[in-house]
């Protein structure tokens, strides 16, 4: 009984941490769907969002309520600048070029952050309640629980926006067929800029939640690896699949970390990904748009 | 004009012969410099030169996979690790000679590479890249976790390898020789049917199939060969540093090799050499520069050394991709007055 309740507790914590993955993975998927860019710098975009917040609130002494919107807007603007000046000139170039640009960008952002804010672990001001949440007899740490709730609300409202709003439909049209979408009067450049802005804001939110739980360092972006596992498990083109895959990977990692040790955390998710690549490359819920030999 | 008439040969042939003569002279100069290099009697330079030679082998292998065959691999350093551990274990437990260790290490890396290339049978593009990313993490995990064999996080410590009884100088010569032979092999490979098939598959796999090329086998071979090169580099690296541990084979190292072939030039052997040399020496140069700057201004610049290195590393990758996609090879070709080289910006699937 005690073993079981412990397992349930770990499971709840794991699923809760999956919420952050969902948020960031959505930021990954929208960009991929729109422009086929595989954004390895997403983790660093998360990190920059958290540093913007730290800079505004701690270093410039503004309140949390000012800091949050500024951090999100700053990240969105940063993402748009990245799209406009680094990736748009690269459109249509080989995959390796696009991938390496984002690796290079990640390295640049990491270096800049460490120069400006040092490599020390910073504590960002609380914007989530510390009050732990009880589900029955299970205790969930407050930040994690509220982080999950925030992440889920934002994720689901983003999915609704993407599916039903006029702008969301324009974005999806651009993703599925650029030429036809342009023919129908959709401004593809604006759509690209929009997807990056959305991705920037989503990843900044994920970065803020993650930093408030784990602390903030330039290495925060390393989490992008888990996010890639989530994205590929769910199917890179599937927004809905990402939600389920995010919860699953979050759960799997916490369970593995708790029972087998931290080393297993980065191993088994990728074993899952490798198996998915071998047997069902479009992911569990992806569209059938995979390139095969 | 009059010259051409006098000798009775078309001018084109003459310039071509002169060109190859100049190239040969260039290679002789390079060879003499490389052979004479240890005469500097500088331990630090010798260390860097050996490191460059090892990285040249690794970069050439990755260029074979990524540049020539068009398969994006983000797990190159893991295959280096396979070679390094296999070589080290053979040396420790069997006491086998270095050459045999290198051959077996390369073979092991080749086979492990094939296992992870199995997804390549079905998928391509960025999906295959993620499968190689999986290889990176899984092998790294095995290096760390399988403590009984790999020594876990502490790794393995190896005895000195003394080649030709010359110590570090001997190792330098040996590494350079291996690197030169492997580069030569790679160059000649792309004059054969097998090597040409790599390029054909990269350019248009459907067309390659029509030409009777077995695309799957070609891709597997390209991936395995790249891994085998990495294995050789891994064995040499472990023998030289006399230590193997998981931290030598992280994702960062794989990205380092990708950066080396971007900076050097894709689908070019000279590019791999230039890129590996540049990327190995750049952080050292930066450190020296910062040391000098710190001494001059009296400020401690050690703290910014590693962030700055990361920043410059990223700027290098981005700048080359944006402004000189053919890498240092592009500079070199322009210096020689050749405008464009076909296929340098070929599509990577």
Interface residues (C-beta under 8 A of the other chain):
Chain A: X38 X86 X89 X90 X93 X94 X95 X96 X97 X99 X100 X101 X103 X104 X105 X106 X107 X108 X109 X110 X111 X112 X113 X114 X115 X118 X119 X218 X225 X228 X232 X236 X263 X264 X266 X267 X270 X271 X273 X274 X277 X278 X281 X290 X291 X292 X293
Chain B: X66 X70 X72 X74 X116 X118 X119 X120 X121 X122 X123 X124 X125 X126 X127 X128 X129 X130 X131 X133 X134 X135 X137 X138 X141 X144 X145 X205 X215 X216 X219 X251 X255 X258 X259 X262 X266 X303 X304 X306 X307 X308 X309 X310 X311 X312 X313 X314 X315 X316 X317 X318 X321 X322 X325 X345 X346 X347 X348 X349
